[in-house]
Amino acid sequence: MSERRIEEQDYFLPCPFCGDCELEIIESEFEDNQGGEGLTVYCDCGAQGPAARTEEEAILKWNSRFKS
């Protein structure tokens, strides 16, 4: 599984569960909505965002989660 630490210049929201800002982009174990494997933003607490095809899309999906 390839991993990439999110760099400081990448903008992302902290984890909604633990508040951590040390996130990674990893290969997703889930398929994206087009049926292919993708990438996801992942936190050490186990939270992860939706699958995406690119790193930029993964960050966008992570940041676009529902806010109550």
Secondary structure, DSSP 8 states (H G I E B T S, - for coil): --EEE--TTS-----TTT-----EEEEEEEE-TTSSEEEEEE-TTS-B---BSSHHHHHHHHHTS---
